[in-house]
Amino acid sequence: MKNRNKPSQISLALAKILGDEKRQSLSIPLFAIFLSVLAGSIVILLVGKNPISAYTSLLQGSGILPKANYAGGTGQLTDLTSFLDALAPMIFGALAVIIAMKAGLFNIGVSGQMLFAGFIATVLIGYSDLSAVLAKPLVIVVGMMAGAIIGGFIALLKYRFNINEVVSCIMINNILQYVISYFINSNYVNPVSRQSQYINEASTLTIKGINMGGIRVDFPIAIFLALLASFIIFYLLKNMTLGYEIKAVGSNRKAAQYAGINVGRTLILTMMISGALAGLAGVSYYMGYFTSIQPRALSSLGFDAIATALLANNNPLGAIFSSILVTILSKGSVYMSSRVEVVKEISGVITGLILLFSATGVFIKYKINRAVELAETEKRGEIDD
């Protein structure tokens, strides 16, 4: 009969590879990526394709590696700036999920908050005649405020009426999706594209069509804001009183309340910050990466942000790197499909595998730390004998 108090050799081997608890915050997400890439390779092999060629084409399609040839007026820099343009909203979305999780909340409504912020900013600023000097900062402010309103409302429902935030997020997502679709189709639809009317150039957060040495590039302003937001959220959670209160409420609400923390205020404030970040994701997506809104559709980016946050181990700085990986999968999938004839849905499978293996990170950490404890206990017993 197997001795349950004896550490398994696999767990001990993983402990040596992944290191102590301090290193595991980085090593376990990297291990999750390795497992997902390995599992993805098996899937690609099963469809009869070469995994190395498939992954190389993913990097080429996202601009990380150069392609064999380019169309006139484009180059690797064109693809790379487009990649950065798509990366910005992903970072914002991941940060929105991360800060909510720190307070013990699951913001699954990032897509709806993105849509609401993008639509409000489009109608109020995007169709106005304001100059770029005024329009671009106002887009950012309006986007943050719109997202914060929805986030705060979700937290209010949670605190005052004990309505689970997952349920309210899903319901609000659907309400916003169809209400905004109605207004677009009624007043703002473009008869050619069947999307909302394109916003004025002064309002966009991406300066498009810049000529750099004969190569056309798009310059994303939002990427700098996204990187700055990552450091601000990291500093808030690590060094500020509010960050301590958010983590305390997320760890144990009753204990936090006993310690004098206003739980209701903290929950609402946290979800307002989360919503504001989702709002930034929305304006950088709809008024940067795109310049219009597709009716009756929620961006999948809001749901990919959940996988990105989990992969980052809920670390705001880690969100930058996990966002890069998920955006590579998203941006490079079309080129992979055309170049290697691997259907682009495979990238979605790999993203799902990343989510699956990232979700097991806590279990992996428990198993290897438990194995180390048992090994040390067994060693001390031998010494005592």
Secondary structure, 3 states (H helix, E strand, C coil): CCCCCCCCHHHHHHHHHHCCHHHHHHHHHHHHHHHHHHHHHHHHHHCCCCHHHHHHHHHHHCCCCCCCCCCCCCCHHHHHHHHHHHHHHHHHHHHHHHHHHHCCCCCCCHHHHHHHHHHHHHHHHHCCCCCHHHHHHHHHHHHHHHHHHHHHHHHHHHHHHCCCHHHHHHHHHHHHHHHHHHHHHHHHECCCCCCECCCCHHHCCEEEEEEECCEEEEEECHHHHHHHHHHHHHHHHHHCHHHHHHHHHHHCHHHHHHCCCCHHHHHHHHHHHHHHHHHHHHHHHHHHHCCCCCCCCCCCHHHHHHHHHHHCCCCCCHHHHHHHHHHHHHHHHHHHHHHHCCCCHHHHHHHHHHHHHHHCHHHHHHHHHHHHHHHHHHHHHHHHC
